[in-house]
Amino acid sequence: MKELESCNLCPRSCHVNRYQAVGVCGAGDKIKVAHYGLHMWEEPIISGDNGSGTIFFSYCNLKCIFCQNYKISTGGYGKEISEDRFKELCLDLQAKKANNINLVTPTHYVPQIVNFLQKIKGNELKIPIVYNTSSYENVETIRMLDGIVDIYLADLKYFDDSLGKKYSHVSNYFAYASRAISEMVRQVGSFCIKDKLMKKGVIVRVLILPGHTDDAKKIVKYLYDTYQDSIIISLMNQYTPLRKFSEYPNLNRELQDDEYQEVIDYALDIGVCYAFIQEGGTQSESFIPNFDCSTI
């Protein structure tokens, strides 16, 4: 695939030949998967009663220092699979009554994923495709997914680029992520829910970091001012401190209830109608999948 010969899939623009080397993300030319299975802990309209058919890809192009999936995003844990095996995973999840196929952190494998799914989507594979991303994407990469992805489950992590520099080592997160989300909305339009399940649309997740409620409120305002009620905002309180950071003590604690309520109240005050909020007890390692690729 020509896209892998001088990789420019994400804004880091490594331009490495992935048939011969790897860039910042760590991925080569073969898809690598760390886990697949039914996942019950996405938003209710994604997981439903049967679960979301998640496929967790190894490596990540953003590299947040607080990542709860550090084992696979930075450590690269997983198993390389063939096109035939990727197809088998998707069809197995469908046979298990998954509500959708949920591609988790897929940016660096988009050309391979598109090649695979073009052959089976709408034929053998009938359920919606979810693209679950940090949103640190080049718009051109998202355009490759037009007609393939039904639901975008996108993060908008930082409004203030200084936070992106500190926590993800990128200097331009908001500019790239906001453009990518705009393209996602252009492709799939306003959300559609049928029988309590999302069939198409965009959910934008806002993970509220301890000590950064002001940034979260700026993100919420931007999203509501830009998209009004055509998208769903998911306000997340599940930040889980898994490592100690001497330079960032705020990341060594959970989000406080009053911090979370502050952002919820702000969203209500500016008129947000469609949003998910989380109950208490989400800051737990039990919500992190047990990555075991023995069945892949």
Order of alpha helices (4+ residues) and beta strands (2+ residues): beta-alpha-beta-alpha-beta-alpha-beta-alpha-beta-alpha-beta-alpha-alpha-beta-beta-alpha-beta-alpha-beta
